Amino acid sequence: MTTTTSETTPTVILTPARIVGRRPEIATLNRLLASNRAEFLAIYGRRRVGKTFLIRRFFEDIGVKRFMVTGKSRGKMREQLRIFQKAVEDTFYGGQRLPDVKTWDDAFALLVAGVRQIVANDPKVKCLLFLDELPWLHTRRSGLLDALDHAWNTELSQIQQVKLVVCGSAASWMIKNIVQAKGGLHNRLTETIQLRPFTLGETRDMLHDRGIEYAPAQVIELFLVLGGVPFYLDLIRRGESPSKAVSRLCFAGGSLHGEFDKLFKALFEDGDHHEQLVRALATKRRGLTRNELLKATKIKTGGRVAQWLKELEEAGFIAPIAVTEGRRSTVCYRVIDEFTLFYLRWIEGAGKGPLGPAPGQDHFMMQRQTQEYESWSGYAFEAVCLKHIEQINAALGISRVLVKPSVWQKTTKTTGPSKGGISGARGAQIDLVLDRADGMTTLCEIKYYDEQFEITKSYADNLRHKLNTYKAETKTKNSVMLVFISPSGLVDNEYARQLVTHTVTASDLLES
């Protein structure tokens, strides 16, 4: 712990040991802890992302009075009330058994009384009230949300020592009932944290913290499958390669073999529709527009689809990507969750049927040697790059430049003579376009390759075609440059020197 002082109020800044990454979130928690008023924080995010760990680890061993209660999955109201009451008894009344409460109003009244007693005895104490898995505590028609709203408005918000934190993995429930609540809890929050999986750099740091040292390219290899979900990464064993870890965890008998079936049901109230949308989106490399998605899934409730897409986006499963055809831009939704992409292509159905791998064969270790896996890896790596635009910009030295990322393609075939040296029958695609406010446009060629990639004469011709097509179709007035993104970089040859302005490698993508 370090302490900094100002001319006004001393501010305590905590840098808790053994919390990997999470710098913005830690900054938010520090602000809440140092605040001289009551604070109400909601933290939400996908299953296994480390929400509970962050709150518990941050507030331990710092002299804060901690009330922590976790809802019981599928528990009845009576069970949830008893769990809550026991936590109050243990925290504020030395474990003394009190008369059973029958309603949530009574339960929160008991909590408020306990808090007031503590702060009366020590006005300098901070009081953490952590309601973990709030969606589980809230059973149907239980009145919990109304009771919470009443307790906060009339009592807890007036106690400056109180730091109320509510948490839940059911993302859609948290967004609807807490973060964007239209009822009593509307505008009650003082802070929100949407906890996302680790970046590549944070993934490397977590592995390092566990004594696992992977080269940058190996971190990316693992990330293509598991993403940055802390729970998944915690299952990696020291001494095993990324491919061996994936083979052990994700296929028959592995800890993550059945994970996909639990994801959507845990996160969303109507998880079947969310899963249906994700499955449809995963079939198209470029993603799908909303209308294309409605057609593909045959879902009739268009208004609900907009809501479901937003919830999937908030939970980090999909992202809206601007896709430009010539000069016309549209928004396509694309799956960006690594584990989901891997599951749908490689885990689901593996080993089933007469053509499945024989017992004893290492299915994944064989599959990863195929051309099909190489092609899939390229697609998955593109999605990873889309999530690391900040790191790409930093590597290019344009972090302070306003950048608009998109994907560009030319698929419409034209007839007649070539224009600008471009064959009318050839299309082109730019994996990532960084349209910059400084009058420059960066076209990124993304290539996933185990070793340094060599630009051959034929590949160089293809790159020139892409550049020329982009300039002719967009009629851009910006200066256009080509950047190559590949884990191990490029072989230094005449074509690389002629065409490529900058190369972004695995080490660049892992920068925090």
ChimeraX attribute file (.defattr): number of C-alpha atoms within 10 A of each C-alpha:
attribute: neighborCount
match mode: 1-to-1
recipient: residues
	/A:1	9
	/A:2	8
	/A:3	9
	/A:4	9
	/A:5	9
	/A:6	7
	/A:7	5
	/A:8	6
	/A:9	11
	/A:10	11
	/A:11	16
	/A:12	16
	/A:13	17
	/A:14	19
	/A:15	14
	/A:16	16
	/A:17	9
	/A:18	10
	/A:19	15
	/A:20	18
	/A:21	16
	/A:22	16
	/A:23	11
	/A:24	10
	/A:25	17
	/A:26	19
	/A:27	14
	/A:28	15
	/A:29	22
	/A:30	17
	/A:31	17
	/A:32	20
	/A:33	24
	/A:34	16
	/A:35	18
	/A:36	14
	/A:37	15
	/A:38	20
	/A:39	25
	/A:40	20
	/A:41	22
	/A:42	21
	/A:43	25
	/A:44	30
	/A:45	25
	/A:46	26
	/A:47	20
	/A:48	15
	/A:49	20
	/A:50	19
	/A:51	22
	/A:52	20
	/A:53	11
	/A:54	19
	/A:55	19
	/A:56	13
	/A:57	13
	/A:58	19
	/A:59	17
	/A:60	12
	/A:61	10
	/A:62	11
	/A:63	10
	/A:64	16
	/A:65	21
	/A:66	17
	/A:67	20
	/A:68	16
	/A:69	20
	/A:70	20
	/A:71	21
	/A:72	18
	/A:73	13
	/A:74	13
	/A:75	14
	/A:76	15
	/A:77	22
	/A:78	15
	/A:79	14
	/A:80	21
	/A:81	24
	/A:82	15
	/A:83	16
	/A:84	23
	/A:85	24
	/A:86	18
	/A:87	18
	/A:88	27
	/A:89	18
	/A:90	13
	/A:91	19
	/A:92	21
	/A:93	15
	/A:94	9
	/A:95	12
	/A:96	12
	/A:97	12
	/A:98	12
	/A:99	7
	/A:100	13
	/A:101	17
	/A:102	12
	/A:103	16
	/A:104	23
	/A:105	19
	/A:106	15
	/A:107	21
	/A:108	23
	/A:109	18
	/A:110	17
	/A:111	22
	/A:112	18
	/A:113	13
	/A:114	17
	/A:115	23
	/A:116	18
	/A:117	13
	/A:118	19
	/A:119	18
	/A:120	11
	/A:121	9
	/A:122	10
	/A:123	13
	/A:124	12
	/A:125	15
	/A:126	24
	/A:127	22
	/A:128	21
	/A:129	19
	/A:130	22
	/A:131	21
	/A:132	22
	/A:133	22
	/A:134	24
	/A:135	25
	/A:136	20
	/A:137	27
	/A:138	21
	/A:139	19
	/A:140	10
	/A:141	8
	/A:142	16
	/A:143	14
	/A:144	22
	/A:145	22
	/A:146	15
	/A:147	19
	/A:148	18
	/A:149	18
	/A:150	17
	/A:151	19
	/A:152	21
	/A:153	14
	/A:154	9
	/A:155	15
	/A:156	24
	/A:157	18
	/A:158	13
	/A:159	20
	/A:160	17
	/A:161	26
	/A:162	26
	/A:163	24
	/A:164	22
	/A:165	21
	/A:166	20
	/A:167	24
	/A:168	28
	/A:169	27
	/A:170	24
	/A:171	26
	/A:172	27
	/A:173	20
	/A:174	24
	/A:175	18
	/A:176	13
	/A:177	16
	/A:178	26
	/A:179	23
	/A:180	14
	/A:181	16
	/A:182	11
	/A:183	13
	/A:184	16
	/A:185	19
	/A:186	13
	/A:187	12
	/A:188	17
	/A:189	18
	/A:190	12
	/A:191	16
	/A:192	17
	/A:193	17
	/A:194	15
	/A:195	19
	/A:196	18
	/A:197	22
	/A:198	22
	/A:199	23
	/A:200	26
	/A:201	21
	/A:202	19
	/A:203	24
	/A:204	27
	/A:205	19
	/A:206	22
	/A:207	20
	/A:208	13
	/A:209	13
	/A:210	14
	/A:211	12
	/A:212	16
	/A:213	16
	/A:214	17
	/A:215	11
	/A:216	19
	/A:217	21
	/A:218	18
	/A:219	21
	/A:220	26
	/A:221	22
	/A:222	23
	/A:223	24
	/A:224	24
	/A:225	22
	/A:226	24
	/A:227	25
	/A:228	25
	/A:229	22
	/A:230	19
	/A:231	14
	/A:232	16
	/A:233	20
	/A:234	11
	/A:235	14
	/A:236	20
	/A:237	15
	/A:238	12
	/A:239	12
	/A:240	12
	/A:241	16
	/A:242	19
	/A:243	16
	/A:244	16
	/A:245	18
	/A:246	21
	/A:247	17
	/A:248	20
	/A:249	18
	/A:250	23
	/A:251	22
	/A:252	15
	/A:253	10
	/A:254	14
	/A:255	13
	/A:256	19
	/A:257	16
	/A:258	16
	/A:259	14
	/A:260	16
	/A:261	10
	/A:262	11
	/A:263	18
	/A:264	22
	/A:265	15
	/A:266	18
	/A:267	23
	/A:268	23
	/A:269	14
	/A:270	13
	/A:271	17
	/A:272	11
	/A:273	18
	/A:274	20
	/A:275	19
	/A:276	13
	/A:277	23
	/A:278	23
	/A:279	16
	/A:280	18
	/A:281	24
	/A:282	20
	/A:283	15
	/A:284	12
	/A:285	14
	/A:286	18
	/A:287	22
	/A:288	24
	/A:289	18
	/A:290	17
	/A:291	10
	/A:292	15
	/A:293	19
	/A:294	17
	/A:295	11
	/A:296	14
	/A:297	14
	/A:298	9
	/A:299	14
	/A:300	10
	/A:301	9
	/A:302	12
	/A:303	8
	/A:304	12
	/A:305	18
	/A:306	12
	/A:307	12
	/A:308	20
	/A:309	21
	/A:310	16
	/A:311	21
	/A:312	24
	/A:313	17
	/A:314	20
	/A:315	25
	/A:316	18
	/A:317	20
	/A:318	23
	/A:319	23
	/A:320	20
	/A:321	19
	/A:322	17
	/A:323	24
	/A:324	20
	/A:325	19
	/A:326	18
	/A:327	13
	/A:328	9
	/A:329	13
	/A:330	13
	/A:331	17
	/A:332	21
	/A:333	25
	/A:334	24
	/A:335	28
	/A:336	24
	/A:337	25
	/A:338	21
	/A:339	24
	/A:340	22
	/A:341	25
	/A:342	19
	/A:343	21
	/A:344	15
	/A:345	15
	/A:346	19
	/A:347	22
	/A:348	15
	/A:349	12
	/A:350	16
	/A:351	16
	/A:352	10
	/A:353	8
	/A:354	7
	/A:355	8
	/A:356	12
	/A:357	15
	/A:358	11
	/A:359	8
	/A:360	6
	/A:361	11
	/A:362	14
	/A:363	19
	/A:364	20
	/A:365	13
	/A:366	11
	/A:367	13
	/A:368	15
	/A:369	10
	/A:370	10
	/A:371	10
	/A:372	10
	/A:373	16
	/A:374	16
	/A:375	11
	/A:376	19
	/A:377	20
	/A:378	17
	/A:379	19
	/A:380	23
	/A:381	24
	/A:382	22
	/A:383	22
	/A:384	21
	/A:385	19
	/A:386	18
	/A:387	16
	/A:388	17
	/A:389	18
	/A:390	17
	/A:391	22
	/A:392	24
	/A:393	19
	/A:394	16
	/A:395	18
	/A:396	16
	/A:397	10
	/A:398	14
	/A:399	14
	/A:400	8
	/A:401	11
	/A:402	13
	/A:403	20
	/A:404	13
	/A:405	18
	/A:406	21
	/A:407	22
	/A:408	23
	/A:409	21
	/A:410	18
	/A:411	13
	/A:412	12
	/A:413	10
	/A:414	12
	/A:415	8
	/A:416	8
	/A:417	10
	/A:418	11
	/A:419	12
	/A:420	11
	/A:421	11
	/A:422	16
	/A:423	16
	/A:424	15
	/A:425	12
	/A:426	14
	/A:427	16
	/A:428	19
	/A:429	19
	/A:430	20
	/A:431	21
	/A:432	23
	/A:433	22
	/A:434	20
	/A:435	18
	/A:436	16
	/A:437	12
	/A:438	12
	/A:439	11
	/A:440	16
	/A:441	20
	/A:442	21
	/A:443	25
	/A:444	22
	/A:445	20
	/A:446	20
	/A:447	19
	/A:448	24
	/A:449	18
	/A:450	14
	/A:451	13
	/A:452	15
	/A:453	18
	/A:454	16
	/A:455	20
	/A:456	14
	/A:457	11
	/A:458	9
	/A:459	12
	/A:460	18
	/A:461	13
	/A:462	13
	/A:463	21
	/A:464	15
	/A:465	19
	/A:466	23
	/A:467	19
	/A:468	17
	/A:469	25
	/A:470	23
	/A:471	17
	/A:472	15
	/A:473	15
	/A:474	14
	/A:475	11
	/A:476	14
	/A:477	10
	/A:478	15
	/A:479	11
	/A:480	17
	/A:481	15
	/A:482	19
	/A:483	19
	/A:484	21
	/A:485	25
	/A:486	25
	/A:487	27
	/A:488	20
	/A:489	22
	/A:490	21
	/A:491	15
	/A:492	12
	/A:493	11
	/A:494	12
	/A:495	17
	/A:496	19
	/A:497	13
	/A:498	9
	/A:499	17
	/A:500	19
	/A:501	13
	/A:502	18
	/A:503	21
	/A:504	23
	/A:505	20
	/A:506	20
	/A:507	19
	/A:508	20
	/A:509	27
	/A:510	21
	/A:511	17
	/A:512	14
